[in-house]
Amino acid sequence: QVQLVESGGGLVHAGGSLRLSCAASVCTFSRDVMGWFRQAPGKEREFVARIRGIGGSTYYTDSVKGRFTISRDNAKNTVYLQMNSLKPEDTAVYYCAARRDMIVADWIVANWDYWGQGTQVTVSS
C-alpha cells in the first residue's frame, strides 16, 4: 500500500519561506512522477508543481513560477517543495501526490493515483 506523508507546513509572514517534505512508501518511487497540489477554503484543489522521476524535469503553475522549487531525493523516497516569497494567497492545505509516468495532463486531479493527508500552510499579511 502506497503512503505519502507530508510535513513542514505552518504559519509564516508574507515574504517568508517554508519547505514542505513528502515521504513516500512506494517501491517505484524513482520512476514515478511526484507532485504538489493545494486547496484553499471554498476552492477546488489546484495543481502547483510536479517532478518526473525519469530525467527530473519540472513543471509549475504560473502563479508560483520563480518562487517555488520542487525537488526530490530518490535515495530517501522524498519530494520537497521549497516555497519562497510567500503571499497570503498561497494559504491552503498542500497535498503531495504520486502517479505513474504516463503522458497525461499534470493539472487534472483525477490523473494522480495516490495522495497524502495534506499539510496546512498559512501566510499572514
Accessible surface in RSA format (square Angstrom, percent):
REM  Atomic radii and reference values for relative SASA: ProtOr
REM  Chains: A
REM  Algorithm: Lee & Richards
REM  Probe-radius: 1.40
REM  Slices: 20
REM RES _ NUM      All-atoms   Total-Side   Main-Chain    Non-polar    All polar
REM                ABS   REL    ABS   REL    ABS   REL    ABS   REL    ABS   REL
RES GLN A   1   205.94 115.2 129.63  94.7  76.31 181.7  55.03 117.1 150.91 114.5
RES VAL A   2    31.66  20.8  15.12  13.7  16.54  39.9  15.12  13.1  16.54  44.9
RES GLN A   3   108.48  60.7 104.47  76.4   4.01   9.5  18.86  40.1  89.62  68.0
RES LEU A   4     8.55   4.8   0.44   0.3   8.10  20.4   0.44   0.3   8.10  21.8
RES VAL A   5    83.16  54.7  80.45  72.8   2.71   6.5  80.45  69.9   2.71   7.4
RES GLU A   6     7.97   4.6   0.00   0.0   7.97  19.0   0.00   0.0   7.97   6.5
RES SER A   7    60.49  51.1  56.10  74.9   4.39  10.1  41.34  88.0  19.14  26.8
RES GLY A   8    36.91  45.5   0.00   N/A  36.91  45.5  24.01  65.9  12.90  28.9
RES GLY A   9    29.44  36.3   0.00   N/A  29.44  36.3   2.75   7.6  26.69  59.8
RES GLY A  10    29.19  36.0   0.00   N/A  29.19  36.0  29.07  79.8   0.12   0.3
RES LEU A  11   132.65  73.9 100.42  71.8  32.23  81.0 100.42  70.5  32.23  86.7
RES VAL A  12    25.43  16.7  19.66  17.8   5.77  13.9  25.43  22.1   0.00   0.0
RES HIS A  13   137.83  75.3 136.44  94.8   1.39   3.6  99.89 103.0  37.94  44.1
RES ALA A  14    50.59  46.5  27.10  41.8  23.49  53.4  27.49  38.7  23.10  61.2
RES GLY A  15    55.98  69.0   0.00   N/A  55.98  69.0  30.07  82.5  25.91  58.0
RES GLY A  16    22.06  27.2   0.00   N/A  22.06  27.2  20.98  57.6   1.08   2.4
RES SER A  17    58.05  49.1  38.55  51.4  19.50  44.9  22.42  47.7  35.63  49.9
RES LEU A  18    34.04  19.0  29.46  21.1   4.57  11.5  34.04  23.9   0.00   0.0
RES ARG A  19   131.11  55.0 114.95  58.6  16.16  38.5  26.99  36.9 104.12  63.1
RES LEU A  20     0.00   0.0   0.00   0.0   0.00   0.0   0.00   0.0   0.00   0.0
RES SER A  21    25.35  21.4  25.28  33.7   0.06   0.1  13.26  28.2  12.09  16.9
RES CYS A  22     0.05   0.0   0.00   0.0   0.05   0.1   0.05   0.1   0.00   0.0
RES ALA A  23    53.08  48.8  49.86  76.9   3.22   7.3  50.19  70.7   2.89   7.7
RES ALA A  24     8.15   7.5   0.00   0.0   8.15  18.5   1.21   1.7   6.94  18.4
RES SER A  25    60.79  51.4  43.41  57.9  17.38  40.0  52.42 111.6   8.37  11.7
RES VAL A  26    11.63   7.7   3.93   3.6   7.71  18.6   9.18   8.0   2.45   6.6
RES CYS A  27   130.72  98.9  87.18  97.2  43.54 102.3  50.22 127.2  80.51  86.8
RES THR A  28    23.24  16.5  23.13  23.4   0.11   0.3  23.24  31.2   0.00   0.0
RES PHE A  29     2.07   1.0   1.81   1.1   0.26   0.7   1.81   1.1   0.26   0.7
RES SER A  30    52.87  44.7  47.29  63.1   5.58  12.9  25.72  54.8  27.15  38.0
RES ARG A  31   133.65  56.1 132.93  67.8   0.72   1.7  49.09  67.1  84.55  51.2
RES ASP A  32     2.13   1.5   2.13   2.1   0.00   0.0   0.00   0.0   2.13   2.1
RES VAL A  33     0.08   0.1   0.08   0.1   0.00   0.0   0.08   0.1   0.00   0.0
RES MET A  34     0.00   0.0   0.00   0.0   0.00   0.0   0.00   0.0   0.00   0.0
RES GLY A  35     0.00   0.0   0.00   N/A   0.00   0.0   0.00   0.0   0.00   0.0
RES TRP A  36     0.00   0.0   0.00   0.0   0.00   0.0   0.00   0.0   0.00   0.0
RES PHE A  37     0.00   0.0   0.00   0.0   0.00   0.0   0.00   0.0   0.00   0.0
RES ARG A  38    14.19   6.0  14.19   7.2   0.00   0.0   2.45   3.3  11.74   7.1
RES GLN A  39    60.22  33.7  56.51  41.3   3.71   8.8  11.05  23.5  49.17  37.3
RES ALA A  40    24.68  22.7  20.88  32.2   3.80   8.6  21.21  29.9   3.47   9.2
RES PRO A  41   120.65  87.9  92.28  84.1  28.37 103.1 104.69  86.4  15.96  99.2
RES GLY A  42    91.48 112.8   0.00   N/A  91.48 112.8  44.90 123.2  46.58 104.3
RES LYS A  43   143.89  70.2 130.38  80.0  13.51  32.2  81.04  72.9  62.85  66.9
RES GLU A  44   152.83  87.7 140.35 106.2  12.49  29.7  57.61 111.4  95.22  77.7
RES ARG A  45    68.89  28.9  53.24  27.1  15.65  37.3   9.75  13.3  59.14  35.8
RES GLU A  46    78.60  45.1  74.45  56.3   4.15   9.9  29.82  57.7  48.78  39.8
RES PHE A  47    11.51   5.8   6.24   3.9   5.28  13.7   6.24   3.8   5.28  15.1
RES VAL A  48     0.00   0.0   0.00   0.0   0.00   0.0   0.00   0.0   0.00   0.0
RES ALA A  49     0.00   0.0   0.00   0.0   0.00   0.0   0.00   0.0   0.00   0.0
RES ARG A  50    35.25  14.8  35.25  18.0   0.00   0.0   0.00   0.0  35.25  21.4
RES ILE A  51    11.35   6.5  11.35   8.5   0.00   0.0  11.35   8.2   0.00   0.0
RES ARG A  52    80.76  33.9  80.76  41.2   0.00   0.0  12.17  16.6  68.59  41.6
RES GLY A  53    14.12  17.4   0.00   N/A  14.12  17.4   0.00   0.0  14.12  31.6
RES ILE A  54    96.87  55.1  90.32  67.3   6.55  15.8  94.57  68.1   2.30   6.3
RES GLY A  55    82.74 102.0   0.00   N/A  82.74 102.0  41.29 113.3  41.45  92.8
RES GLY A  56    30.98  38.2   0.00   N/A  30.98  38.2  16.51  45.3  14.46  32.4
RES SER A  57    54.89  46.4  44.65  59.6  10.24  23.6  51.36 109.4   3.54   5.0
RES THR A  58    61.42  43.7  35.21  35.7  26.21  62.5  12.04  16.2  49.39  74.7
RES TYR A  59    87.59  40.9  84.90  48.3   2.69   7.0  53.04  39.9  34.55  42.6
RES TYR A  60    35.84  16.7  33.66  19.2   2.18   5.7  27.73  20.8   8.11  10.0
RES THR A  61    37.02  26.3  31.00  31.4   6.01  14.3   7.61  10.2  29.41  44.5
RES ASP A  62   113.15  79.3  96.36  95.9  16.79  39.7  37.77  88.9  75.38  75.2
RES SER A  63    64.63  54.6  44.32  59.1  20.31  46.8  52.71 112.2  11.91  16.7
RES VAL A  64     0.00   0.0   0.00   0.0   0.00   0.0   0.00   0.0   0.00   0.0
RES LYS A  65   112.15  54.7  92.73  56.9  19.42  46.2  53.94  48.6  58.21  62.0
RES GLY A  66    88.78 109.5   0.00   N/A  88.78 109.5  44.32 121.6  44.46  99.6
RES ARG A  67    30.56  12.8  26.12  13.3   4.44  10.6  25.02  34.2   5.55   3.4
RES PHE A  68     6.31   3.2   0.00   0.0   6.31  16.4   0.00   0.0   6.31  18.1
RES THR A  69    72.21  51.4  71.50  72.5   0.71   1.7  43.38  58.3  28.83  43.6
RES ILE A  70     4.45   2.5   0.00   0.0   4.45  10.7   0.00   0.0   4.45  12.1
RES SER A  71    48.01  40.6  47.37  63.2   0.64   1.5  32.84  69.9  15.17  21.3
RES ARG A  72    39.20  16.5  11.89   6.1  27.31  65.0  12.31  16.8  26.89  16.3
RES ASP A  73    44.53  31.2  39.72  39.5   4.81  11.4  14.68  34.5  29.85  29.8
RES ASN A  74    60.67  41.8  45.30  43.8  15.37  37.0  18.74  45.1  41.94  40.5
RES ALA A  75   103.11  94.8  56.25  86.8  46.86 106.6  68.29  96.2  34.82  92.2
RES LYS A  76   141.78  69.2 119.19  73.1  22.59  53.8  75.43  67.9  66.35  70.7
RES ASN A  77    46.21  31.9  46.21  44.7   0.00   0.0  11.70  28.2  34.52  33.4
RES THR A  78    14.35  10.2  14.35  14.5   0.00   0.0   6.17   8.3   8.18  12.4
RES VAL A  79     0.00   0.0   0.00   0.0   0.00   0.0   0.00   0.0   0.00   0.0
RES TYR A  80    30.30  14.1  30.30  17.2   0.00   0.0  16.88  12.7  13.42  16.5
RES LEU A  81     0.00   0.0   0.00   0.0   0.00   0.0   0.00   0.0   0.00   0.0
RES GLN A  82    56.75  31.7  56.61  41.4   0.14   0.3  27.91  59.4  28.84  21.9
RES MET A  83     0.00   0.0   0.00   0.0   0.00   0.0   0.00   0.0   0.00   0.0
RES ASN A  84    58.86  40.6  58.86  56.9   0.00   0.0  15.73  37.9  43.13  41.7
RES SER A  85    59.90  50.6  55.12  73.6   4.78  11.0  19.45  41.4  40.45  56.7
RES LEU A  86     2.24   1.2   0.00   0.0   2.24   5.6   0.00   0.0   2.24   6.0
RES LYS A  87    86.43  42.2  86.09  52.8   0.34   0.8  39.70  35.7  46.73  49.8
RES PRO A  88    54.71  39.9  47.48  43.3   7.23  26.3  47.80  39.5   6.91  42.9
RES GLU A  89   123.97  71.2  96.85  73.3  27.12  64.6  62.85 121.6  61.12  49.9
RES ASP A  90     0.54   0.4   0.51   0.5   0.03   0.1   0.03   0.1   0.51   0.5
RES THR A  91    34.62  24.6  31.32  31.8   3.29   7.8  29.49  39.6   5.13   7.8
RES ALA A  92     1.70   1.6   1.35   2.1   0.35   0.8   1.70   2.4   0.00   0.0
RES VAL A  93    41.70  27.4  41.51  37.6   0.19   0.5  41.51  36.1   0.19   0.5
RES TYR A  94     0.00   0.0   0.00   0.0   0.00   0.0   0.00   0.0   0.00   0.0
RES TYR A  95    32.80  15.3  32.80  18.7   0.00   0.0   7.20   5.4  25.61  31.6
RES CYS A  96     0.00   0.0   0.00   0.0   0.00   0.0   0.00   0.0   0.00   0.0
RES ALA A  97     0.00   0.0   0.00   0.0   0.00   0.0   0.00   0.0   0.00   0.0
RES ALA A  98     0.57   0.5   0.57   0.9   0.00   0.0   0.57   0.8   0.00   0.0
RES ARG A  99     7.81   3.3   7.81   4.0   0.00   0.0   0.20   0.3   7.61   4.6
RES ARG A 100    90.99  38.2  90.99  46.4   0.00   0.0  47.80  65.3  43.18  26.2
RES ASP A 101    45.70  32.0  17.32  17.2  28.38  67.1   9.44  22.2  36.26  36.2
RES MET A 102   108.22  56.0  97.83  64.7  10.39  24.7  65.40  55.6  42.82  56.7
RES ILE A 103   185.73 105.7 155.64 116.0  30.09  72.5 160.14 115.3  25.59  69.4
RES VAL A 104    52.76  34.7  29.05  26.3  23.72  57.2  40.23  35.0  12.53  34.0
RES ALA A 105    26.65  24.5  15.19  23.4  11.46  26.1  20.46  28.8   6.19  16.4
RES ASP A 106    10.67   7.5  10.26  10.2   0.41   1.0   0.00   0.0  10.67  10.6
RES TRP A 107   147.74  59.3 135.01  65.3  12.73  29.9 115.77  61.7  31.97  51.9
RES ILE A 108    80.32  45.7  77.03  57.4   3.29   7.9  80.32  57.8   0.00   0.0
RES VAL A 109    56.56  37.2  53.03  48.0   3.53   8.5  53.03  46.1   3.53   9.6
RES ALA A 110    93.07  85.6  56.07  86.5  37.00  84.2  66.57  93.7  26.50  70.2
RES ASN A 111    40.80  28.1  30.93  29.9   9.87  23.8   5.83  14.0  34.97  33.8
RES TRP A 112    10.81   4.3   0.00   0.0  10.81  25.4   0.00   0.0  10.81  17.5
RES ASP A 113    74.96  52.5  46.70  46.5  28.26  66.8  15.75  37.1  59.20  59.0
RES TYR A 114    71.91  33.6  68.92  39.2   2.99   7.8  39.77  29.9  32.14  39.6
RES TRP A 115    72.71  29.2  45.00  21.8  27.71  65.1  35.57  19.0  37.14  60.2
RES GLY A 116     9.81  12.1   0.00   N/A   9.81  12.1   2.22   6.1   7.59  17.0
RES GLN A 117   114.61  64.1  82.46  60.3  32.15  76.6  72.06 153.4  42.55  32.3
RES GLY A 118    13.21  16.3   0.00   N/A  13.21  16.3   0.45   1.2  12.76  28.6
RES THR A 119    19.40  13.8  14.24  14.4   5.16  12.3   7.51  10.1  11.89  18.0
RES GLN A 120    85.98  48.1  76.69  56.0   9.29  22.1  49.32 105.0  36.67  27.8
RES VAL A 121     0.00   0.0   0.00   0.0   0.00   0.0   0.00   0.0   0.00   0.0
RES THR A 122    47.78  34.0  47.78  48.4   0.00   0.0  36.04  48.4  11.74  17.7
RES VAL A 123     7.03   4.6   0.00   0.0   7.03  16.9   0.00   0.0   7.03  19.1
RES SER A 124    36.13  30.5  29.44  39.3   6.69  15.4  35.52  75.6   0.62   0.9
RES SER A 125   127.69 107.9  68.68  91.7  59.00 135.9  56.09 119.4  71.60 100.3
END  Absolute sums over single chains surface
CHAIN  1 A     6363.4       4812.2       1551.2       3451.3       2912.1
END  Absolute sums over all chains
TOTAL          6363.4       4812.2       1551.2       3451.3       2912.1
